[in-house]
Amino acid sequence: MANLQSLFPKAVNFFGEKRNPERSLWRNVLIVALEDAIGKGWRDYGIGRGYKCERARAYFLEPNRDFALVCQYAGFDHEYVRKKAKKYFEENIKWQ
């Protein structure tokens, strides 16, 4: 499985970027959402797990204002993140 760093840059700093705790917080929100979408950390297995992952992927793939706002707070373009997430899911996730 590909490294999550290939989808999101470091949560804390880009090269030459000043530290911004709020931006780091929202970047970490996106990272946790991505981990949910790939099933990392789910402790329960079975039907419920697949549904949870599917809903977490939908957060990235289906246009919604919350996602756009979180990306804005993180300093990312939501369309670019959506495109990269879609590509990542297509290459690394077996759809059920």
C-alpha positions, 0 to 999 in steps of 0.5 A, a space after each residue: 500500500 502506498 504511503 499516505 505522504 504521497 497523498 498529503 504533504 507533511 501535516 506540520 510544515 511545507 518547505 519555507 512555510 511558517 508554523 501555523 497550529 490551526 492549519 496543522 490541526 485541519 491537515 491532521 483532520 484530513 489525514 485521519 479521515 483518509 486513514 478511516 477511508 482506507 480502513 486503518 485503525 478500525 478494530 471491528 471487522 465484518 459488514 460494519 467495517 466495509 460500510 464505515 470505510 465506504 462512507 469515509 471514502 464518500 467524504 473525499 469523493 462526493 462533493 460536500 461543503 464540509 470537505 471543501 471547508 476543511 481543505 480551505 482551513 488546511 490550506 489545500 485546494 479541495 478539488 486537487 485533494 479530491 482528485 488525488 484521493 480518487 486516484 489513490 483509492 483507485 490504485 490502492 483499495 479493493 472495492 467491495 
